[in-house]
Amino acid sequence: MRALQAVGVTPAVVHLNEGHCAFAPLEDLRRRMVEDHLSFSAARAAAAAAVVFTTHTSVPAGHDRFPAAMAAAHLQPLAASAGIDVANLLALGKTNPADPDEAFCMTALAFRMSRFHNAVSALHGKVTRSMWSALWPDRSPDQVPIGHITNGVHPGTWLAPSLRKLYSRILPQNWEQQPGTAADWQALTLLDDRELWQTHCSLRHRLLHDVARRSGCQNLDPHALTVGFARRFATYKRADLIFRDLDLLSRLLQDSTRPIQLLFAGKAHPADEQGKLILQHIWQLAAQPPFRGRVVVLPDYSIDLARRLVQGVDVWLNTPRRPQEASGTSGQKAALNGALNWSTLDGWWAEAWNGSNGFAIGDTTDCTDPEIQDQHDALSLYQVLQQQILPRFYERDPGGLPVSWLQMMKNSITSLGWQYSSHRMVQDYAALAWRPATKFQASSVVPGS
């Protein structure tokens, strides 16, 4: 904030993504007290009035907490400059400001120093309102003023060039730079089935050639159902859920009439030991005879590899333990390219799935016992694979086209491509957060005011 001030920039709105940067509005609070001679309460309300805060995680461990003494040491210079006791600033980062032993939470600070607060999917909004309801003790969780703006992805970054050419024949001019509408994208149902399928098959072949180069696996089937799983290997994402019944999976993978191949990529956080063990376990399984050549773990995960995967797979697998996925965006990238999502009803997929644009694992029931939930979801995963995905993919018309699969591909592209784009997301932020924040006057919406 001081750097911006030094170069003559006064932001109309400050947008905080996660609590890591929540000290920024404290500097504005200090400035208003020193330069405008406002009281602490008035300066805080004025500083928070033009701040938007987006929280991105449903997992408690994702919210930074520090010992109060450590936070006090860093906040003391700011407090001294403003002429206030550091306890005033510490209170902003606590659920219970009166508790001297409570850790200082950057997320609590961000909520207290912002006017507009949002989660990144509808389900995440519900979870977040419950998680942070203590900051608004006079309200029930459903009345907590935390909305949601669902994440989206940038079409120009993730869409395969060959598909971009097909889409550009039908979509309005400059569609890549505009949010688009449902009616605009519905026109893509006019795509020629054979041309769409040939384009998709070419992308699959390109992907498998790249996989062979990266992994050394030379016996992948260019015509087999290809499933991708690529993301951070956080424990709650359950990358190994599909391996829960090894005997069943082995039989399915070795079925020569309906072959399947699984591609995995990703990295675990350096401090996530369980996540690293899951990745190691899948790597070890991929080397065993029943799975060798059918399960591939790709090294050196990168944006380039992620782009190849979402553009070339037939199905995108996503198995977070509901409701711990805030949004997720990899499935949005895959859907843009015609891949069908196969996911638990968590994050963005909980609101995006309509029954005809992909496949749902499990239901909307939230289980308090992780083991029972994993059993339930694994059973559903295998049932969907055997009863829905495989029959639809391998059913062909006399001309060799998977007509039913292509219809679902079009349903996915037309219903999701525009709605989960970054253009729509930015439009929502502008309409629902940034513009209102420029006009807002401090009110009781700021927690604790």
C-alpha positions as CSV (number, residue, x, y, z in Angstrom):
1,M,0.0,0.0,0.0
2,R,2.9,2.4,0.8
3,A,4.6,1.5,-2.5
4,L,1.4,2.4,-4.4
5,Q,1.1,5.6,-2.5
6,A,4.7,6.5,-3.3
7,V,4.0,6.3,-7.1
8,G,0.8,8.2,-6.8
9,V,-1.7,5.3,-7.1
10,T,-4.7,5.3,-4.8
11,P,-6.7,2.1,-5.4
12,A,-10.5,2.5,-5.5
13,V,-10.9,-1.1,-4.4
14,V,-8.5,-3.5,-2.7
15,H,-9.1,-7.2,-3.4
16,L,-7.6,-9.7,-1.1
17,N,-7.3,-13.3,-2.3
18,E,-6.9,-15.5,0.8
19,G,-5.8,-14.1,4.2
20,H,-2.1,-14.0,3.4
21,C,-2.3,-10.3,2.3
22,A,-4.7,-9.1,5.0
23,F,-2.1,-6.6,6.4
24,A,-2.8,-4.4,3.4
25,P,-6.0,-2.8,4.7
26,L,-4.3,-2.3,8.1
27,E,-1.9,0.1,6.4
28,D,-4.9,2.0,5.1
29,L,-6.4,2.0,8.6
30,R,-3.1,3.4,10.0
31,R,-3.0,6.1,7.3
32,R,-6.6,7.2,8.0
33,M,-5.8,7.5,11.7
34,V,-2.6,9.5,11.1
35,E,-3.6,11.7,8.2
36,D,-7.3,12.0,8.5
37,H,-7.4,12.0,12.3
38,L,-10.1,9.3,12.5
39,S,-10.7,7.2,15.6
40,F,-9.7,3.5,15.4
41,S,-13.3,2.4,14.9
42,A,-14.0,5.0,12.2
43,A,-10.7,4.3,10.4
44,R,-11.3,0.6,10.4
45,A,-14.8,1.0,9.0
46,A,-13.5,3.4,6.3
47,A,-10.6,1.2,5.3
48,A,-12.8,-1.9,5.2
49,A,-15.5,-0.2,3.1
50,A,-13.5,-0.6,-0.2
51,V,-12.0,-4.0,0.5
52,V,-13.2,-7.3,-1.2
53,F,-12.0,-10.6,0.3
54,T,-12.2,-13.9,-1.4
55,T,-11.5,-17.1,0.6
56,H,-10.5,-20.1,-1.4
57,T,-10.4,-23.1,1.0
58,S,-12.9,-25.2,3.0
59,V,-10.0,-27.0,4.9
60,P,-9.2,-25.5,8.3
61,A,-5.5,-26.1,7.8
62,G,-5.6,-23.7,4.8
63,H,-6.3,-20.7,7.1
64,D,-3.1,-19.3,8.5
65,R,-2.9,-19.0,12.3
66,F,0.0,-17.7,14.3
67,P,0.8,-17.4,18.0
68,A,-0.5,-14.0,19.3
69,A,3.0,-13.0,20.5
70,M,4.5,-13.6,17.0
71,A,1.7,-11.5,15.4
72,A,2.1,-8.8,18.0
73,A,5.8,-8.4,17.2
74,H,5.0,-7.7,13.5
75,L,2.0,-5.5,14.3
76,Q,3.7,-3.4,16.9
77,P,5.3,-0.9,14.5
78,L,2.0,-0.2,12.8
79,A,0.2,0.2,16.1
80,A,2.9,2.6,17.4
81,S,2.6,4.7,14.2
82,A,-1.2,4.9,14.6
83,G,-0.9,5.7,18.3
84,I,-2.9,2.7,19.5
85,D,-2.3,-0.4,21.6
86,V,-1.3,-3.4,19.6
87,A,-4.1,-5.3,21.3
88,N,-6.6,-3.4,19.1
89,L,-5.0,-5.0,16.0
90,L,-4.6,-8.4,17.5
91,A,-8.4,-8.5,18.3
92,L,-9.1,-8.2,14.6
93,G,-7.5,-11.5,13.9
94,K,-9.4,-13.5,16.6
95,T,-12.8,-15.2,16.7
96,N,-13.0,-14.2,20.3
97,P,-11.1,-10.9,20.8
98,A,-11.3,-11.3,24.6
99,D,-9.3,-14.5,24.6
100,P,-5.6,-13.7,25.1
101,D,-4.5,-17.2,24.2
102,E,-6.3,-17.5,20.9
103,A,-4.1,-17.7,17.9
104,F,-4.0,-14.8,15.4
105,C,-5.8,-15.8,12.2
106,M,-5.2,-14.0,8.9
107,T,-8.6,-15.1,7.5
108,A,-10.4,-13.6,10.5
109,L,-8.4,-10.4,10.0
110,A,-9.4,-10.4,6.3
111,F,-13.1,-10.8,7.1
112,R,-13.0,-8.0,9.7
113,M,-11.1,-5.7,7.3
114,S,-13.4,-6.1,4.3
115,R,-16.9,-5.2,3.3
116,F,-17.6,-7.7,0.6
117,H,-16.7,-11.4,1.3
118,N,-17.1,-14.3,-1.1
119,A,-16.4,-18.0,-1.5
120,V,-15.6,-19.5,-4.8
121,S,-18.6,-21.8,-5.4
122,A,-22.2,-22.1,-4.2
123,L,-21.4,-25.1,-1.9
124,H,-18.2,-23.4,-0.7
125,G,-20.3,-20.4,0.2
126,K,-22.5,-22.6,2.4
127,V,-19.5,-24.2,4.1
128,T,-17.8,-20.9,4.6
129,R,-20.8,-19.2,6.2
130,S,-21.0,-22.0,8.7
131,M,-17.2,-22.1,9.3
132,W,-16.9,-18.4,10.1
133,S,-20.4,-17.7,11.6
134,A,-18.7,-16.9,15.0
135,L,-17.5,-13.6,13.5
136,W,-21.2,-12.5,13.2
137,P,-22.5,-13.8,16.6
138,D,-25.9,-12.0,16.2
139,R,-26.7,-13.9,12.9
140,S,-27.6,-17.5,12.0
141,P,-25.2,-19.2,9.6
142,D,-27.5,-18.8,6.7
143,Q,-27.6,-15.0,7.3
144,V,-23.8,-14.6,7.4
145,P,-22.9,-12.1,4.7
146,I,-20.6,-14.3,2.7
147,G,-21.7,-14.8,-0.9
148,H,-20.1,-16.7,-3.7
149,I,-18.6,-16.1,-7.1
150,T,-17.7,-19.4,-8.7
151,N,-14.2,-19.7,-10.3
152,G,-13.7,-19.8,-14.0
153,V,-10.9,-20.5,-16.5
154,H,-9.4,-18.5,-19.3
155,P,-10.5,-20.0,-22.7
156,G,-7.5,-18.6,-24.6
157,T,-5.1,-20.4,-22.3
158,W,-6.7,-23.8,-22.1
159,L,-8.6,-24.4,-25.3
160,A,-6.9,-26.5,-28.0
161,P,-6.2,-24.5,-31.1
162,S,-8.0,-27.1,-33.3
163,L,-11.1,-26.8,-31.2
164,R,-10.9,-23.1,-31.2
165,K,-11.1,-23.1,-35.0
166,L,-14.3,-25.3,-34.8
167,Y,-15.9,-23.1,-32.2
168,S,-15.0,-19.9,-34.1
169,R,-17.1,-21.0,-37.1
170,I,-20.2,-20.8,-35.0
171,L,-19.7,-18.5,-32.0
172,P,-20.0,-14.7,-32.3
173,Q,-17.0,-12.8,-33.5
174,N,-14.5,-12.0,-30.7
175,W,-16.1,-14.7,-28.5
176,E,-12.8,-15.4,-26.8
177,Q,-12.7,-11.8,-25.3
178,Q,-16.3,-11.7,-24.1
179,P,-18.3,-13.5,-21.4
180,G,-20.8,-15.0,-23.9
181,T,-24.3,-16.2,-23.2
182,A,-26.1,-19.6,-22.9
183,A,-27.7,-18.9,-26.3
184,D,-24.4,-18.2,-28.0
185,W,-22.9,-21.4,-26.8
186,Q,-26.0,-23.5,-27.4
187,A,-25.3,-22.9,-31.1
188,L,-22.4,-25.3,-30.8
189,T,-24.8,-28.2,-30.9
190,L,-24.6,-27.6,-34.6
191,L,-21.0,-28.9,-34.7
192,D,-20.6,-31.7,-37.1
193,D,-20.4,-35.0,-35.1
194,R,-17.7,-36.6,-37.3
195,E,-15.5,-33.5,-37.4
196,L,-15.8,-33.0,-33.6
197,W,-14.9,-36.6,-33.0
198,Q,-12.0,-36.6,-35.4
199,T,-10.6,-33.5,-33.8
200,H,-11.0,-35.0,-30.3
201,C,-9.3,-38.2,-31.4
202,S,-6.4,-36.3,-32.9
203,L,-5.9,-34.5,-29.6
204,R,-6.0,-37.8,-27.7
205,H,-3.4,-39.3,-30.1
206,R,-1.2,-36.2,-29.6
207,L,-1.5,-36.5,-25.8
208,L,-0.6,-40.2,-25.8
209,H,2.4,-39.5,-28.0
210,D,3.5,-36.9,-25.4
211,V,2.8,-39.4,-22.6
212,A,5.0,-42.0,-24.3
213,R,7.8,-39.5,-24.6
214,R,7.6,-38.3,-21.0
215,S,7.1,-41.7,-19.3
216,G,8.7,-44.3,-21.7
217,C,5.4,-46.2,-21.8
218,Q,5.1,-47.2,-25.5
219,N,2.0,-49.5,-25.4
220,L,-0.8,-47.1,-24.7
221,D,-3.9,-47.6,-26.9
222,P,-4.8,-44.6,-29.0
223,H,-8.4,-45.8,-29.2
224,A,-9.0,-46.7,-25.6
225,L,-11.1,-44.7,-23.1
226,T,-8.5,-42.3,-21.6
227,V,-9.1,-41.0,-18.1
228,G,-7.0,-38.1,-16.7
229,F,-6.4,-37.1,-13.1
230,A,-4.0,-34.1,-12.6
231,R,-3.9,-31.7,-9.7
232,R,-2.3,-31.1,-6.3
233,F,-2.1,-34.4,-4.4
234,A,-3.9,-33.1,-1.3
235,T,-5.1,-35.9,1.0
236,Y,-8.8,-34.9,0.7
237,K,-8.7,-35.1,-3.1
238,R,-8.4,-38.9,-2.7
239,A,-6.3,-39.6,-5.9
240,D,-6.2,-43.2,-4.9
241,L,-10.0,-43.7,-4.6
242,I,-10.2,-45.5,-7.9
243,F,-7.7,-48.1,-6.5
244,R,-9.9,-49.0,-3.6
245,D,-10.9,-52.4,-5.2
246,L,-7.8,-53.5,-7.0
247,D,-9.3,-56.8,-8.2
248,L,-12.2,-55.1,-9.9
249,L,-10.1,-52.3,-11.3
250,S,-7.6,-54.9,-12.7
251,R,-10.4,-56.7,-14.5
252,L,-11.7,-53.5,-16.0
253,L,-8.3,-52.4,-17.2
254,Q,-7.6,-55.7,-18.8
255,D,-10.9,-56.0,-20.7
256,S,-9.7,-56.0,-24.3
257,T,-13.2,-55.3,-25.6
258,R,-13.6,-52.0,-23.6
259,P,-10.0,-51.0,-22.7
260,I,-9.3,-48.2,-20.2
261,Q,-6.1,-46.3,-19.4
262,L,-5.5,-44.0,-16.5
263,L,-3.1,-41.0,-16.6
264,F,-2.0,-39.4,-13.3
265,A,0.0,-36.2,-12.8
266,G,0.5,-33.8,-10.0
267,K,2.5,-32.9,-6.9
268,A,2.0,-33.0,-3.2
269,H,2.7,-30.1,-0.9
270,P,6.2,-30.6,0.7
271,A,4.6,-30.7,4.2
272,D,1.8,-33.1,3.2
273,E,3.3,-36.4,4.0
274,Q,0.0,-38.3,3.5
275,G,-0.4,-36.7,0.0
276,K,3.2,-37.8,-0.9
277,L,2.4,-41.3,0.2
278,I,-0.7,-41.5,-2.0
279,L,1.3,-40.4,-5.0
280,Q,4.0,-42.9,-4.2
281,H,1.4,-45.7,-3.8
282,I,-0.1,-45.0,-7.2
283,W,3.4,-44.9,-8.7
284,Q,4.1,-48.3,-7.2
285,L,0.9,-49.7,-8.5
286,A,1.5,-48.4,-12.0
287,A,4.7,-50.6,-12.1
288,Q,2.9,-53.8,-11.2
289,P,1.9,-56.3,-14.0
290,P,-1.9,-55.9,-13.7
291,F,-1.6,-52.1,-14.1
292,R,1.6,-51.6,-16.1
293,G,0.8,-50.0,-19.4
294,R,-2.7,-49.1,-18.3
295,V,-1.9,-46.8,-15.4
296,V,0.8,-44.1,-16.0
297,V,2.1,-41.6,-13.5
298,L,3.7,-38.7,-15.4
299,P,6.7,-36.9,-13.9
300,D,7.5,-33.1,-13.9
301,Y,3.9,-31.8,-13.6
302,S,3.7,-28.4,-15.3
303,I,1.2,-26.0,-16.9
304,D,2.2,-27.4,-20.3
305,L,1.5,-31.0,-19.2
306,A,-1.8,-29.9,-17.6
307,R,-2.8,-28.3,-20.9
308,R,-2.0,-31.4,-22.9
309,L,-4.0,-33.6,-20.5
310,V,-7.2,-31.5,-20.4
311,Q,-7.1,-31.2,-24.2
312,G,-6.6,-34.9,-24.9
313,V,-8.4,-37.1,-22.3
314,D,-11.9,-38.4,-22.8
315,V,-12.9,-38.2,-19.1
316,W,-11.6,-36.0,-16.3
317,L,-11.7,-37.8,-12.9
318,N,-12.1,-35.7,-9.7
319,T,-12.7,-37.4,-6.3
320,P,-12.5,-34.8,-3.5
321,R,-14.1,-35.7,-0.2
322,R,-17.3,-33.6,-0.1
323,P,-17.5,-30.8,1.0
324,Q,-13.8,-30.0,1.2
325,E,-13.2,-28.8,-2.4
326,A,-13.7,-25.0,-2.6
327,S,-14.2,-24.9,-6.3
328,G,-11.6,-26.7,-8.5
329,T,-10.9,-25.5,-12.0
330,S,-9.2,-28.4,-13.8
331,G,-12.5,-29.9,-14.7
332,Q,-13.6,-26.6,-16.2
333,K,-10.5,-26.7,-18.4
334,A,-11.3,-30.2,-19.5
335,A,-15.0,-29.5,-20.2
336,L,-14.0,-26.6,-22.4
337,N,-12.1,-29.1,-24.6
338,G,-15.0,-31.6,-24.7
339,A,-13.8,-34.0,-22.0
340,L,-16.5,-35.3,-19.7
341,N,-16.3,-34.7,-16.0
342,W,-16.5,-37.7,-13.7
343,S,-16.6,-36.2,-10.2
344,T,-18.0,-36.2,-6.8
345,L,-20.6,-33.5,-6.3
346,D,-18.3,-31.0,-4.7
347,G,-16.9,-27.6,-5.5
348,W,-18.0,-26.2,-8.8
349,W,-19.4,-29.6,-10.1
350,A,-22.1,-29.6,-7.3
351,E,-23.7,-26.7,-9.2
352,A,-22.6,-27.4,-12.7
353,W,-23.8,-31.0,-13.2
354,N,-27.2,-31.3,-14.7
355,G,-27.4,-35.0,-15.4
356,S,-26.6,-34.8,-19.1
357,N,-23.3,-33.0,-19.2
358,G,-21.1,-35.5,-17.3
359,F,-21.1,-38.0,-14.6
360,A,-21.6,-37.7,-10.8
361,I,-19.9,-39.8,-8.2
362,G,-22.0,-40.3,-5.0
363,D,-24.7,-37.8,-4.0
364,T,-25.1,-34.6,-2.0
365,T,-25.0,-36.4,1.4
366,D,-22.2,-35.3,3.7
367,C,-20.9,-38.1,5.9
368,T,-19.1,-37.4,9.2
369,D,-17.2,-40.7,9.0
370,P,-14.5,-40.5,6.2
371,E,-14.1,-44.2,5.9
372,I,-17.8,-44.7,5.3
373,Q,-17.8,-41.8,2.8
374,D,-14.9,-43.3,1.0
375,Q,-16.6,-46.7,0.8
376,H,-19.8,-45.1,-0.5
377,D,-18.0,-43.0,-3.1
378,A,-15.8,-45.8,-4.3
379,L,-18.8,-48.0,-4.9
380,S,-20.5,-45.3,-6.8
381,L,-17.4,-44.6,-8.8
382,Y,-17.2,-48.2,-10.1
383,Q,-20.9,-48.3,-10.8
384,V,-20.8,-45.2,-12.9
385,L,-17.8,-46.4,-14.8
386,Q,-19.4,-49.8,-15.6
387,Q,-23.0,-48.8,-16.1
388,Q,-22.7,-45.3,-17.7
389,I,-19.2,-44.4,-18.9
390,L,-18.0,-47.5,-20.7
391,P,-21.3,-48.4,-22.4
392,R,-21.8,-44.8,-23.7
393,F,-18.2,-44.5,-24.9
394,Y,-18.0,-47.8,-26.7
395,E,-21.4,-47.8,-28.3
396,R,-21.0,-46.9,-32.0
397,D,-23.4,-46.2,-34.8
398,P,-22.9,-47.9,-38.3
399,G,-20.5,-45.1,-39.2
400,G,-18.3,-45.8,-36.2
401,L,-19.3,-42.7,-34.2
402,P,-20.1,-42.8,-30.5
403,V,-23.3,-40.7,-31.0
404,S,-24.5,-40.8,-27.4
405,W,-21.0,-39.8,-26.2
406,L,-20.8,-37.0,-28.7
407,Q,-24.2,-35.7,-27.5
408,M,-23.0,-35.6,-23.9
409,M,-19.8,-33.8,-25.1
410,K,-21.9,-31.1,-26.8
411,N,-24.1,-30.8,-23.7
412,S,-20.9,-30.3,-21.6
413,I,-19.4,-27.8,-23.9
414,T,-22.6,-25.7,-24.4
415,S,-23.6,-25.7,-20.7
416,L,-20.2,-25.2,-19.1
417,G,-17.9,-23.5,-21.6
418,W,-19.4,-20.0,-21.2
419,Q,-20.6,-20.3,-17.6
420,Y,-17.3,-21.3,-16.1
421,S,-15.0,-19.0,-18.0
422,S,-12.8,-16.3,-16.4
423,H,-14.7,-13.7,-18.5
424,R,-18.0,-14.5,-16.7
425,M,-16.1,-14.6,-13.3
426,V,-14.6,-11.2,-13.8
427,Q,-17.9,-9.8,-15.0
428,D,-19.4,-11.2,-11.7
429,Y,-16.7,-9.6,-9.6
430,A,-17.2,-6.3,-11.3
431,A,-21.0,-6.3,-10.9
432,L,-21.2,-7.8,-7.4
433,A,-18.1,-6.7,-5.7
434,W,-15.8,-4.1,-7.3
435,R,-18.4,-1.5,-8.4
436,P,-20.4,-1.7,-5.2
437,A,-17.2,-1.4,-3.2
438,T,-16.4,1.9,-4.8
439,K,-19.7,3.4,-3.6
440,F,-20.0,1.7,-0.3
441,Q,-20.3,3.5,3.0
442,A,-19.4,1.7,6.2
443,S,-22.2,-0.4,7.7
444,S,-22.8,-3.2,10.0
445,V,-22.0,-5.7,7.3
446,V,-18.3,-5.5,8.4
447,P,-18.0,-8.1,11.2
448,G,-17.6,-6.6,14.7
449,S,-18.5,-3.0,13.6
